[in-house]
Amino acid sequence: MEMPTERRKNYDGIEVEILGETYEPGKPEPEGEGNWQRKLQTREEIEKYLRYAERYWYSTEWYGSEKRKTPA
């Protein structure tokens, strides 16, 4: 897929090529956005979601840039 580009001048006055508009046309549908309870139907799905959320916040097994050298 070809990405739309535009030519603009940067702060130094040098002309550079940047990405143009890459969004899809239309209106967003905010119905249910961020409402995890509506997305999860069964009790098992809710428990799994909460288990992983608690693991993220309270576990010592963090990964990547989130890992602290010394525990808080």
PDB file of N, CA, C and O in Angstrom:
ATOM      1  N   MET A   1       0.839  -1.182   0.000  1.00  0.00           N
ATOM      2  CA  MET A   1       0.000   0.000   0.000  1.00  0.00           C
ATOM      3  C   MET A   1       0.882   1.242   0.000  1.00  0.00           C
ATOM      4  O   MET A   1       1.811   1.355   0.800  1.00  0.00           O
ATOM      5  N   GLU A   2       0.599   2.124  -0.858  1.00  0.00           N
ATOM      6  CA  GLU A   2       1.351   3.369  -0.987  1.00  0.00           C
ATOM      7  C   GLU A   2       0.886   4.360   0.076  1.00  0.00           C
ATOM      8  O   GLU A   2      -0.305   4.657   0.179  1.00  0.00           O
ATOM      9  N   MET A   3       1.832   4.870   0.864  1.00  0.00           N
ATOM     10  CA  MET A   3       1.513   5.835   1.917  1.00  0.00           C
ATOM     11  C   MET A   3       1.603   7.246   1.337  1.00  0.00           C
ATOM     12  O   MET A   3       2.560   7.557   0.628  1.00  0.00           O
ATOM     13  N   PRO A   4       0.622   8.106   1.626  1.00  0.00           N
ATOM     14  CA  PRO A   4       0.681   9.482   1.122  1.00  0.00           C
ATOM     15  C   PRO A   4       1.780  10.276   1.830  1.00  0.00           C
ATOM     16  O   PRO A   4       1.947  10.172   3.045  1.00  0.00           O
ATOM     17  N   THR A   5       2.513  11.056   1.072  1.00  0.00           N
ATOM     18  CA  THR A   5       3.591  11.861   1.647  1.00  0.00           C
ATOM     19  C   THR A   5       3.436  13.312   1.228  1.00  0.00           C
ATOM     20  O   THR A   5       2.794  13.624   0.225  1.00  0.00           O
ATOM     21  N   GLU A   6       4.044  14.201   2.026  1.00  0.00           N
ATOM     22  CA  GLU A   6       4.040  15.633   1.736  1.00  0.00           C
ATOM     23  C   GLU A   6       5.465  16.149   1.862  1.00  0.00           C
ATOM     24  O   GLU A   6       6.272  15.589   2.604  1.00  0.00           O
ATOM     25  N   ARG A   7       5.769  17.205   1.144  1.00  0.00           N
ATOM     26  CA  ARG A   7       7.083  17.838   1.247  1.00  0.00           C
ATOM     27  C   ARG A   7       6.928  19.113   2.052  1.00  0.00           C
ATOM     28  O   ARG A   7       6.135  19.988   1.706  1.00  0.00           O
ATOM     29  N   ARG A   8       7.708  19.211   3.150  1.00  0.00           N
ATOM     30  CA  ARG A   8       7.670  20.383   4.023  1.00  0.00           C
ATOM     31  C   ARG A   8       9.091  20.788   4.395  1.00  0.00           C
ATOM     32  O   ARG A   8      10.038  20.021   4.218  1.00  0.00           O
ATOM     33  N   LYS A   9       9.223  22.005   4.912  1.00  0.00           N
ATOM     34  CA  LYS A   9      10.526  22.461   5.389  1.00  0.00           C
ATOM     35  C   LYS A   9      10.614  22.201   6.883  1.00  0.00           C
ATOM     36  O   LYS A   9       9.664  22.453   7.625  1.00  0.00           O
ATOM     37  N   ASN A  10      11.777  21.689   7.323  1.00  0.00           N
ATOM     38  CA  ASN A  10      11.970  21.472   8.752  1.00  0.00           C
ATOM     39  C   ASN A  10      12.485  22.754   9.394  1.00  0.00           C
ATOM     40  O   ASN A  10      12.503  23.800   8.746  1.00  0.00           O
ATOM     41  N   TYR A  11      12.901  22.690  10.649  1.00  0.00           N
ATOM     42  CA  TYR A  11      13.328  23.880  11.379  1.00  0.00           C
ATOM     43  C   TYR A  11      14.593  24.525  10.810  1.00  0.00           C
ATOM     44  O   TYR A  11      14.825  25.720  10.989  1.00  0.00           O
ATOM     45  N   ASP A  12      15.396  23.733  10.134  1.00  0.00           N
ATOM     46  CA  ASP A  12      16.619  24.264   9.525  1.00  0.00           C
ATOM     47  C   ASP A  12      16.378  24.851   8.141  1.00  0.00           C
ATOM     48  O   ASP A  12      17.288  25.430   7.547  1.00  0.00           O
ATOM     49  N   GLY A  13      15.162  24.709   7.622  1.00  0.00           N
ATOM     50  CA  GLY A  13      14.858  25.211   6.288  1.00  0.00           C
ATOM     51  C   GLY A  13      15.101  24.186   5.205  1.00  0.00           C
ATOM     52  O   GLY A  13      14.920  24.492   4.027  1.00  0.00           O
ATOM     53  N   ILE A  14      15.504  22.983   5.561  1.00  0.00           N
ATOM     54  CA  ILE A  14      15.745  21.920   4.591  1.00  0.00           C
ATOM     55  C   ILE A  14      14.411  21.249   4.265  1.00  0.00           C
ATOM     56  O   ILE A  14      13.623  20.957   5.164  1.00  0.00           O
ATOM     57  N   GLU A  15      14.166  21.011   3.001  1.00  0.00           N
ATOM     58  CA  GLU A  15      12.923  20.380   2.589  1.00  0.00           C
ATOM     59  C   GLU A  15      13.012  18.873   2.821  1.00  0.00           C
ATOM     60  O   GLU A  15      13.951  18.217   2.371  1.00  0.00           O
ATOM     61  N   VAL A  16      12.010  18.334   3.536  1.00  0.00           N
ATOM     62  CA  VAL A  16      11.977  16.906   3.856  1.00  0.00           C
ATOM     63  C   VAL A  16      10.629  16.337   3.450  1.00  0.00           C
ATOM     64  O   VAL A  16       9.661  17.070   3.244  1.00  0.00           O
ATOM     65  N   GLU A  17      10.587  15.026   3.342  1.00  0.00           N
ATOM     66  CA  GLU A  17       9.355  14.336   2.975  1.00  0.00           C
ATOM     67  C   GLU A  17       8.777  13.690   4.236  1.00  0.00           C
ATOM     68  O   GLU A  17       9.466  12.937   4.924  1.00  0.00           O
ATOM     69  N   ILE A  18       7.515  13.987   4.533  1.00  0.00           N
ATOM     70  CA  ILE A  18       6.864  13.436   5.726  1.00  0.00           C
ATOM     71  C   ILE A  18       5.595  12.703   5.311  1.00  0.00           C
ATOM     72  O   ILE A  18       5.100  12.865   4.195  1.00  0.00           O
ATOM     73  N   LEU A  19       5.077  11.888   6.237  1.00  0.00           N
ATOM     74  CA  LEU A  19       3.830  11.177   5.966  1.00  0.00           C
ATOM     75  C   LEU A  19       2.671  12.151   5.942  1.00  0.00           C
ATOM     76  O   LEU A  19       2.626  13.102   6.722  1.00  0.00           O
ATOM     77  N   GLY A  20       1.737  11.907   5.044  1.00  0.00           N
ATOM     78  CA  GLY A  20       0.528  12.709   4.968  1.00  0.00           C
ATOM     79  C   GLY A  20      -0.561  12.098   5.842  1.00  0.00           C
ATOM     80  O   GLY A  20      -0.274  11.423   6.831  1.00  0.00           O
ATOM     81  N   GLU A  21      -1.795  12.340   5.472  1.00  0.00           N
ATOM     82  CA  GLU A  21      -2.922  11.819   6.225  1.00  0.00           C
ATOM     83  C   GLU A  21      -3.017  10.304   6.019  1.00  0.00           C
ATOM     84  O   GLU A  21      -3.120   9.831   4.887  1.00  0.00           O
ATOM     85  N   THR A  22      -2.981   9.555   7.113  1.00  0.00           N
ATOM     86  CA  THR A  22      -3.023   8.096   7.018  1.00  0.00           C
ATOM     87  C   THR A  22      -4.259   7.499   7.678  1.00  0.00           C
ATOM     88  O   THR A  22      -4.391   6.278   7.757  1.00  0.00           O
ATOM     89  N   TYR A  23      -5.155   8.343   8.147  1.00  0.00           N
ATOM     90  CA  TYR A  23      -6.343   7.835   8.826  1.00  0.00           C
ATOM     91  C   TYR A  23      -7.396   7.397   7.811  1.00  0.00           C
ATOM     92  O   TYR A  23      -7.378   7.813   6.652  1.00  0.00           O
ATOM     93  N   GLU A  24      -8.313   6.547   8.275  1.00  0.00           N
ATOM     94  CA  GLU A  24      -9.397   6.101   7.415  1.00  0.00           C
ATOM     95  C   GLU A  24     -10.554   7.091   7.518  1.00  0.00           C
ATOM     96  O   GLU A  24     -10.845   7.580   8.610  1.00  0.00           O
ATOM     97  N   PRO A  25     -11.211   7.392   6.417  1.00  0.00           N
ATOM     98  CA  PRO A  25     -12.323   8.335   6.475  1.00  0.00           C
ATOM     99  C   PRO A  25     -13.500   7.751   7.262  1.00  0.00           C
ATOM    100  O   PRO A  25     -13.679   6.535   7.323  1.00  0.00           O
ATOM    101  N   GLY A  26     -14.286   8.626   7.851  1.00  0.00           N
ATOM    102  CA  GLY A  26     -15.459   8.201   8.604  1.00  0.00           C
ATOM    103  C   GLY A  26     -15.417   8.737  10.022  1.00  0.00           C
ATOM    104  O   GLY A  26     -14.485   9.444  10.404  1.00  0.00           O
ATOM    105  N   LYS A  27     -16.436   8.395  10.800  1.00  0.00           N
ATOM    106  CA  LYS A  27     -16.519   8.839  12.186  1.00  0.00           C
ATOM    107  C   LYS A  27     -16.228   7.672  13.106  1.00  0.00           C
ATOM    108  O   LYS A  27     -16.629   6.546  12.811  1.00  0.00           O
ATOM    109  N   PRO A  28     -15.536   7.910  14.225  1.00  0.00           N
ATOM    110  CA  PRO A  28     -15.319   6.835  15.185  1.00  0.00           C
ATOM    111  C   PRO A  28     -16.616   6.493  15.908  1.00  0.00           C
ATOM    112  O   PRO A  28     -17.487   7.343  16.091  1.00  0.00           O
ATOM    113  N   GLU A  29     -16.725   5.250  16.311  1.00  0.00           N
ATOM    114  CA  GLU A  29     -17.911   4.812  17.033  1.00  0.00           C
ATOM    115  C   GLU A  29     -17.531   4.582  18.493  1.00  0.00           C
ATOM    116  O   GLU A  29     -16.983   3.533  18.832  1.00  0.00           O
ATOM    117  N   PRO A  30     -17.818   5.556  19.362  1.00  0.00           N
ATOM    118  CA  PRO A  30     -17.392   5.428  20.760  1.00  0.00           C
ATOM    119  C   PRO A  30     -18.254   4.480  21.577  1.00  0.00           C
ATOM    120  O   PRO A  30     -18.001   4.315  22.770  1.00  0.00           O
ATOM    121  N   GLU A  31     -19.249   3.857  20.991  1.00  0.00           N
ATOM    122  CA  GLU A  31     -20.117   2.935  21.707  1.00  0.00           C
ATOM    123  C   GLU A  31     -19.313   1.774  22.275  1.00  0.00           C
ATOM    124  O   GLU A  31     -18.798   0.946  21.524  1.00  0.00           O
ATOM    125  N   GLY A  32     -19.208   1.712  23.568  1.00  0.00           N
ATOM    126  CA  GLY A  32     -18.522   0.602  24.217  1.00  0.00           C
ATOM    127  C   GLY A  32     -17.021   0.737  24.298  1.00  0.00           C
ATOM    128  O   GLY A  32     -16.357  -0.190  24.761  1.00  0.00           O
ATOM    129  N   GLU A  33     -16.450   1.857  23.865  1.00  0.00           N
ATOM    130  CA  GLU A  33     -15.005   2.030  23.945  1.00  0.00           C
ATOM    131  C   GLU A  33     -14.564   2.079  25.395  1.00  0.00           C
ATOM    132  O   GLU A  33     -15.092   2.870  26.176  1.00  0.00           O
ATOM    133  N   GLY A  34     -13.615   1.257  25.760  1.00  0.00           N
ATOM    134  CA  GLY A  34     -13.093   1.253  27.114  1.00  0.00           C
ATOM    135  C   GLY A  34     -13.985   0.541  28.119  1.00  0.00           C
ATOM    136  O   GLY A  34     -13.639   0.477  29.298  1.00  0.00           O
ATOM    137  N   ASN A  35     -15.102   0.011  27.696  1.00  0.00           N
ATOM    138  CA  ASN A  35     -15.996  -0.698  28.609  1.00  0.00           C
ATOM    139  C   ASN A  35     -15.695  -2.182  28.524  1.00  0.00           C
ATOM    140  O   ASN A  35     -16.305  -2.897  27.729  1.00  0.00           O
ATOM    141  N   TRP A  36     -14.754  -2.652  29.343  1.00  0.00           N
ATOM    142  CA  TRP A  36     -14.310  -4.044  29.262  1.00  0.00           C
ATOM    143  C   TRP A  36     -15.390  -5.003  29.715  1.00  0.00           C
ATOM    144  O   TRP A  36     -15.396  -6.155  29.280  1.00  0.00           O
ATOM    145  N   GLN A  37     -16.308  -4.572  30.574  1.00  0.00           N
ATOM    146  CA  GLN A  37     -17.352  -5.472  31.054  1.00  0.00           C
ATOM    147  C   GLN A  37     -18.310  -5.846  29.928  1.00  0.00           C
ATOM    148  O   GLN A  37     -18.831  -6.961  29.906  1.00  0.00           O
ATOM    149  N   ARG A  38     -18.546  -4.936  29.000  1.00  0.00           N
ATOM    150  CA  ARG A  38     -19.452  -5.237  27.894  1.00  0.00           C
ATOM    151  C   ARG A  38     -18.806  -6.194  26.894  1.00  0.00           C
ATOM    152  O   ARG A  38     -19.496  -6.996  26.265  1.00  0.00           O
ATOM    153  N   LYS A  39     -17.481  -6.109  26.746  1.00  0.00           N
ATOM    154  CA  LYS A  39     -16.786  -6.950  25.777  1.00  0.00           C
ATOM    155  C   LYS A  39     -16.654  -8.395  26.240  1.00  0.00           C
ATOM    156  O   LYS A  39     -16.630  -9.310  25.417  1.00  0.00           O
ATOM    157  N   LEU A  40     -16.567  -8.609  27.569  1.00  0.00           N
ATOM    158  CA  LEU A  40     -16.384  -9.942  28.116  1.00  0.00           C
ATOM    159  C   LEU A  40     -17.738 -10.540  28.468  1.00  0.00           C
ATOM    160  O   LEU A  40     -18.518  -9.937  29.205  1.00  0.00           O
ATOM    161  N   GLN A  41     -18.010 -11.719  27.941  1.00  0.00           N
ATOM    162  CA  GLN A  41     -19.335 -12.297  28.083  1.00  0.00           C
ATOM    163  C   GLN A  41     -19.423 -13.309  29.228  1.00  0.00           C
ATOM    164  O   GLN A  41     -20.392 -13.296  29.987  1.00  0.00           O
ATOM    165  N   THR A  42     -18.437 -14.174  29.358  1.00  0.00           N
ATOM    166  CA  THR A  42     -18.540 -15.243  30.348  1.00  0.00           C
ATOM    167  C   THR A  42     -17.744 -14.903  31.603  1.00  0.00           C
ATOM    168  O   THR A  42     -16.884 -14.022  31.591  1.00  0.00           O
ATOM    169  N   ARG A  43     -18.042 -15.611  32.677  1.00  0.00           N
ATOM    170  CA  ARG A  43     -17.339 -15.410  33.945  1.00  0.00           C
ATOM    171  C   ARG A  43     -15.855 -15.753  33.809  1.00  0.00           C
ATOM    172  O   ARG A  43     -15.009 -15.091  34.411  1.00  0.00           O
ATOM    173  N   GLU A  44     -15.537 -16.778  33.026  1.00  0.00           N
ATOM    174  CA  GLU A  44     -14.141 -17.177  32.830  1.00  0.00           C
ATOM    175  C   GLU A  44     -13.346 -16.077  32.135  1.00  0.00           C
ATOM    176  O   GLU A  44     -12.199 -15.817  32.499  1.00  0.00           O
ATOM    177  N   GLU A  45     -13.945 -15.430  31.137  1.00  0.00           N
ATOM    178  CA  GLU A  45     -13.263 -14.340  30.438  1.00  0.00           C
ATOM    179  C   GLU A  45     -13.000 -13.171  31.380  1.00  0.00           C
ATOM    180  O   GLU A  45     -11.934 -12.558  31.319  1.00  0.00           O
ATOM    181  N   ILE A  46     -13.954 -12.855  32.247  1.00  0.00           N
ATOM    182  CA  ILE A  46     -13.788 -11.761  33.206  1.00  0.00           C
ATOM    183  C   ILE A  46     -12.681 -12.088  34.200  1.00  0.00           C
ATOM    184  O   ILE A  46     -11.837 -11.241  34.492  1.00  0.00           O
ATOM    185  N   GLU A  47     -12.680 -13.320  34.723  1.00  0.00           N
ATOM    186  CA  GLU A  47     -11.642 -13.730  35.667  1.00  0.00           C
ATOM    187  C   GLU A  47     -10.258 -13.693  35.020  1.00  0.00           C
ATOM    188  O   GLU A  47      -9.292 -13.261  35.650  1.00  0.00           O
ATOM    189  N   LYS A  48     -10.157 -14.138  33.779  1.00  0.00           N
ATOM    190  CA  LYS A  48      -8.878 -14.123  33.065  1.00  0.00           C
ATOM    191  C   LYS A  48      -8.388 -12.690  32.881  1.00  0.00           C
ATOM    192  O   LYS A  48      -7.205 -12.409  33.073  1.00  0.00           O
ATOM    193  N   TYR A  49      -9.288 -11.786  32.510  1.00  0.00           N
ATOM    194  CA  TYR A  49      -8.932 -10.374  32.330  1.00  0.00           C
ATOM    195  C   TYR A  49      -8.413  -9.785  33.631  1.00  0.00           C
ATOM    196  O   TYR A  49      -7.369  -9.134  33.646  1.00  0.00           O
ATOM    197  N   LEU A  50      -9.136 -10.010  34.724  1.00  0.00           N
ATOM    198  CA  LEU A  50      -8.736  -9.457  36.011  1.00  0.00           C
ATOM    199  C   LEU A  50      -7.435 -10.072  36.518  1.00  0.00           C
ATOM    200  O   LEU A  50      -6.622  -9.375  37.126  1.00  0.00           O
ATOM    201  N   ARG A  51      -7.227 -11.361  36.277  1.00  0.00           N
ATOM    202  CA  ARG A  51      -5.999 -12.029  36.705  1.00  0.00           C
ATOM    203  C   ARG A  51      -4.791 -11.410  36.020  1.00  0.00           C
ATOM    204  O   ARG A  51      -3.771 -11.157  36.663  1.00  0.00           O
ATOM    205  N   TYR A  52      -4.901 -11.163  34.707  1.00  0.00           N
ATOM    206  CA  TYR A  52      -3.781 -10.567  33.982  1.00  0.00           C
ATOM    207  C   TYR A  52      -3.584  -9.106  34.385  1.00  0.00           C
ATOM    208  O   TYR A  52      -2.448  -8.635  34.440  1.00  0.00           O
ATOM    209  N   ALA A  53      -4.659  -8.387  34.663  1.00  0.00           N
ATOM    210  CA  ALA A  53      -4.543  -6.992  35.080  1.00  0.00           C
ATOM    211  C   ALA A  53      -3.829  -6.906  36.424  1.00  0.00           C
ATOM    212  O   ALA A  53      -2.965  -6.049  36.608  1.00  0.00           O
ATOM    213  N   GLU A  54      -4.175  -7.779  37.364  1.00  0.00           N
ATOM    214  CA  GLU A  54      -3.512  -7.785  38.664  1.00  0.00           C
ATOM    215  C   GLU A  54      -2.058  -8.204  38.531  1.00  0.00           C
ATOM    216  O   GLU A  54      -1.193  -7.682  39.235  1.00  0.00           O
ATOM    217  N   ARG A  55      -1.785  -9.135  37.645  1.00  0.00           N
ATOM    218  CA  ARG A  55      -0.406  -9.566  37.436  1.00  0.00           C
ATOM    219  C   ARG A  55       0.433  -8.406  36.916  1.00  0.00           C
ATOM    220  O   ARG A  55       1.589  -8.246  37.309  1.00  0.00           O
ATOM    221  N   TYR A  56      -0.144  -7.603  36.039  1.00  0.00           N
ATOM    222  CA  TYR A  56       0.575  -6.452  35.497  1.00  0.00           C
ATOM    223  C   TYR A  56       0.946  -5.477  36.611  1.00  0.00           C
ATOM    224  O   TYR A  56       2.072  -4.980  36.646  1.00  0.00           O
ATOM    225  N   TRP A  57       0.019  -5.199  37.516  1.00  0.00           N
ATOM    226  CA  TRP A  57       0.262  -4.184  38.541  1.00  0.00           C
ATOM    227  C   TRP A  57       1.039  -4.689  39.737  1.00  0.00           C
ATOM    228  O   TRP A  57       1.830  -3.936  40.305  1.00  0.00           O
ATOM    229  N   TYR A  58       0.845  -5.953  40.151  1.00  0.00           N
ATOM    230  CA  TYR A  58       1.393  -6.417  41.423  1.00  0.00           C
ATOM    231  C   TYR A  58       2.492  -7.466  41.304  1.00  0.00           C
ATOM    232  O   TYR A  58       3.056  -7.861  42.324  1.00  0.00           O
ATOM    233  N   SER A  59       2.811  -7.921  40.127  1.00  0.00           N
ATOM    234  CA  SER A  59       3.808  -8.970  39.960  1.00  0.00           C
ATOM    235  C   SER A  59       5.225  -8.408  39.949  1.00  0.00           C
ATOM    236  O   SER A  59       5.438  -7.229  39.668  1.00  0.00           O
ATOM    237  N   THR A  60       6.188  -9.269  40.259  1.00  0.00           N
ATOM    238  CA  THR A  60       7.592  -8.884  40.146  1.00  0.00           C
ATOM    239  C   THR A  60       8.170  -9.329  38.809  1.00  0.00           C
ATOM    240  O   THR A  60       9.348  -9.090  38.545  1.00  0.00           O
ATOM    241  N   GLU A  61       7.369  -9.973  37.956  1.00  0.00           N
ATOM    242  CA  GLU A  61       7.818 -10.483  36.655  1.00  0.00           C
ATOM    243  C   GLU A  61       7.520  -9.482  35.545  1.00  0.00           C
ATOM    244  O   GLU A  61       6.794  -9.818  34.610  1.00  0.00           O
ATOM    245  N   TRP A  62       8.043  -8.287  35.615  1.00  0.00           N
ATOM    246  CA  TRP A  62       7.786  -7.286  34.595  1.00  0.00           C
ATOM    247  C   TRP A  62       8.806  -7.422  33.474  1.00  0.00           C
ATOM    248  O   TRP A  62       9.897  -7.955  33.680  1.00  0.00           O
ATOM    249  N   TYR A  63       8.452  -6.944  32.294  1.00  0.00           N
ATOM    250  CA  TYR A  63       9.290  -7.121  31.123  1.00  0.00           C
ATOM    251  C   TYR A  63       9.624  -5.785  30.478  1.00  0.00           C
ATOM    252  O   TYR A  63       8.920  -4.792  30.661  1.00  0.00           O
ATOM    253  N   GLY A  64      10.699  -5.785  29.731  1.00  0.00           N
ATOM    254  CA  GLY A  64      11.053  -4.645  28.903  1.00  0.00           C
ATOM    255  C   GLY A  64      11.411  -3.399  29.688  1.00  0.00           C
ATOM    256  O   GLY A  64      12.088  -3.474  30.712  1.00  0.00           O
ATOM    257  N   SER A  65      10.957  -2.257  29.207  1.00  0.00           N
ATOM    258  CA  SER A  65      11.316  -0.987  29.816  1.00  0.00           C
ATOM    259  C   SER A  65      10.641  -0.780  31.154  1.00  0.00           C
ATOM    260  O   SER A  65      11.020   0.124  31.899  1.00  0.00           O
ATOM    261  N   GLU A  66       9.637  -1.603  31.483  1.00  0.00           N
ATOM    262  CA  GLU A  66       8.924  -1.433  32.741  1.00  0.00           C
ATOM    263  C   GLU A  66       9.674  -2.050  33.914  1.00  0.00           C
ATOM    264  O   GLU A  66       9.337  -1.783  35.068  1.00  0.00           O
ATOM    265  N   LYS A  67      10.670  -2.859  33.646  1.00  0.00           N
ATOM    266  CA  LYS A  67      11.367  -3.564  34.716  1.00  0.00           C
ATOM    267  C   LYS A  67      12.243  -2.597  35.528  1.00  0.00           C
ATOM    268  O   LYS A  67      13.049  -1.856  34.966  1.00  0.00           O
ATOM    269  N   ARG A  68      12.073  -2.618  36.846  1.00  0.00           N
ATOM    270  CA  ARG A  68      12.857  -1.765  37.727  1.00  0.00           C
ATOM    271  C   ARG A  68      14.083  -2.511  38.203  1.00  0.00           C
ATOM    272  O   ARG A  68      14.046  -3.729  38.376  1.00  0.00           O
ATOM    273  N   LYS A  69      15.164  -1.793  38.413  1.00  0.00           N
ATOM    274  CA  LYS A  69      16.379  -2.412  38.937  1.00  0.00           C
ATOM    275  C   LYS A  69      16.239  -2.691  40.422  1.00  0.00           C
ATOM    276  O   LYS A  69      16.748  -3.691  40.928  1.00  0.00           O
ATOM    277  N   THR A  70      15.539  -1.792  41.122  1.00  0.00           N
ATOM    278  CA  THR A  70      15.294  -1.994  42.555  1.00  0.00           C
ATOM    279  C   THR A  70      13.788  -1.953  42.779  1.00  0.00           C
ATOM    280  O   THR A  70      13.116  -1.071  42.246  1.00  0.00           O
ATOM    281  N   PRO A  71      13.240  -2.888  43.557  1.00  0.00           N
ATOM    282  CA  PRO A  71      11.796  -2.884  43.785  1.00  0.00           C
ATOM    283  C   PRO A  71      11.375  -1.658  44.580  1.00  0.00           C
ATOM    284  O   PRO A  71      12.139  -1.136  45.391  1.00  0.00           O
ATOM    285  N   ALA A  72      10.178  -1.216  44.343  1.00  0.00           N
ATOM    286  CA  ALA A  72       9.655  -0.013  45.014  1.00  0.00           C
ATOM    287  C   ALA A  72       9.395  -0.274  46.494  1.00  0.00           C
ATOM    288  O   ALA A  72       8.955   0.623  47.212  1.00  0.00           O
TER     289      ALA A  72
END
